[in-house]
Amino acid sequence: MSQAKKTQLMKSATAAQKLDVFLPATPREFQERLVSRDELDELQRNPPQWLVDLRRDGPHPRNVVAARLRVSNSGLARGGVTEALTTAQIAELNADPPEWLLRERESFAEVRREQRRLADR
């Protein structure tokens, strides 16, 4: 006989990270509980409206902001971006990029080119 499979639980911060959402922007019920692996899978398969809205409008976590601006997380910090940004704020930065953003994009692109070059060896 096999034992019943034990349900894996994770903190809401871990679940939010896996869902690519900013934890403080999630509903309080989500923030204050543990999330099972099955619940996380269900949220990814069939996201509730709050999750759809957060992914579309933000505020977004640092890794998502960096990806949408095409810079590194460190580049965001060097540019003075320390808080979560909404989709509209990201669009503003993309529409009229400040000097730091242009510099960081070039630096990030150079790092990526070097990584690809090394991987191709």
Disulfide bonds with the S-S distance in Angstrom:
none
